[in-house]
Amino acid sequence: MAHDFETPVADLLRVGDGFDLSALDRRSTPGWKHGKKAAKKALTERGERLSDLQERLFAEGRTGGTRSVLLILQGLDTAGKGGIVRHVLGMVDPQGVDLASFGVPTPEEEKHHHLWRIRRALPKPGQIGVFDRSHYEQVLVVKVEGLEPAETTATRYDELVRFDQKTVAADTTVIKVALMVSHGEQGERLAERLDRHDKHWKYNPSDLATRSKWDEYQAAYQQIFERTSTDEAPWYVVPADRKWYARLAVTQLLLDALESLDLTWPEADFDVEEQRRLLTATARSNAKPAKATKGAKKKKKKKK
Amino acid sequence: MAHDFETPVADLLRVGDGFDLSALDRRSTPGWKHGKKAAKKALTERGERLSDLQERLFAEGRTGGTRSVLLILQGLDTAGKGGIVRHVLGMVDPQGVDLASFGVPTPEEEKHHHLWRIRRALPKPGQIGVFDRSHYEQVLVVKVEGLEPAETTATRYDELVRFDQKTVAADTTVIKVALMVSHGEQGERLAERLDRHDKHWKYNPSDLATRSKWDEYQAAYQQIFERTSTDEAPWYVVPADRKWYARLAVTQLLLDALESLDLTWPEADFDVEEQRRLLTATARSNAKPAKATKGAKKKKKKKK
């Protein structure tokens, strides 16, 4: 690869002891000194590797494997969650991506515990699950808007940690990403949605009500980072004023997670030679014979 | 666009009166005379338009619209259904694609009518649903393998037609695509799966059992085309020995369906000027002000 992060980006973005959200420069590009153009090129390069590893994970899931990956995306309006889905997950086979968006609970969801809909959406073996918002809204919108008693909310942090631990114990690698835009940048992005006719549908007057509670939301995020970032399922806080940086950083986090799984192609659970013989026997005289050579040729090519 | 189909490909591939599957040349490329390289270029070009229309459909669904699109993919093993998902649907935003694969029914699915799991997987408003195999397996594998009494199977055709009619009546454009490979090409593709270690997971010894019933499956397809291709939900039979042709043809069918919806960007259901004023009032002195100009500039650019 032409360009790389100077320091492993996961180490730079992972929430550690004494993390202070208010000190985060949201226009910064931790670990990346090569600018925007190189970042876009690096994204495409990483996309190919990501796609390869995703297929291996998918293949593993199809052959009895139990592992999966879950990317949790949090962030205020305009933080770029949708852009991550489009530009990062859009680089891999749609068959291997299981996307769930969590908005205001439906009447049916309201009847259940808040984790009910989350549990149902966890990725199946072999899948890369993506949560666009997540169970963490319980300590964001629910908390800031006072939708449940404060005493109940206070118990949620431990509940969320336990939930993530169970998910990890069930062979899912959990990557929790918070995309953090600045107040100024959010203002610009909302203004753009108002200026462009093709973006009006993305705008909701209630976005301004949420924006007016900016400080409360920042405090809620700070508390999430302090109380729910664990070794098994750490939070990564991504400065998101520069979309190209956020996309590259999340791609790298996803790639790191997949690389750490040491994914190999599953072994055949059948006798390859026997199947070759059986297949050859199916050839019809009036059709082109099944040639073993074509595949062999392609295999060679791929190995180069 | 640089190159185009000579005749609308939908007209060439749509099943009409007297359709005879046995006469189909599966290496042919109906309507396309420009070869493989131009086809790949044309695919990328169409991908951009597809992506634009998909976003409009998605926006419509988000703002109260009820329309959706359903692409049904049928075909024997190795026909290229997965490749369509990857290379055609992979060109649009994953958020707008709702993919469902129908394999052997699970124990829970077995307890219900065969259309139960299908109904649950129908695309929501604004989505492009994709079925990798579908309710039509009821008159394919279920029929050929004799998994239900022949008298019951005989009633399925009308049931399937009614089901599709209901789906169309619920504002879903239904595109039924059958990818048809030749016996020889299937042999080559299975051989490749045996030859390549990274493709073993795609191979199943039972594929040969299915292949041994080639003629029965072809007859079952012929009957499907005769009995379930309707004006509201016609079948398109796509010669699939050349993957690049099948991908381009299906892209065109999808594009035609989306174009026919006359998708416009939803009108704002709020007072844009008022929201601009309210947004400007949220600016903080210590941050960059929300500039209305940036969006306006981008809008201009987009219009060029």
Interface residues (C-beta under 8 A of the other chain):
Chain A: A59 R62 T63 G82 V85 R86 L89 G90 D93 P94 Q95 V97 L99 S101 D132 S182 H183 G184 E185 G187 E188 L190 A191 E192 R193 L194 D195 R196 H197 D198 K199 H200 W201 K202 Y203 N204 P205 L208 R211 S212 W265 P266 E267 A268 F270 V272 Q275 R276 L278 L279 T282 A283 R284 A287 K288 P289 A290 K291 A292 K294 G295 A296 K298 K299 K302
Chain B: A59 R62 T63 G82 V85 R86 L89 G90 D93 P94 Q95 V97 L99 S101 D132 S182 H183 G184 E185 G187 E188 L190 A191 E192 R193 L194 D195 R196 H197 D198 K199 H200 W201 K202 Y203 N204 P205 L208 R211 S212 W265 P266 E267 A268 F270 V272 Q275 R276 L278 L279 T282 A283 R284 A287 K288 P289 A290 K291 A292 K294 G295 A296 K298 K299 K302
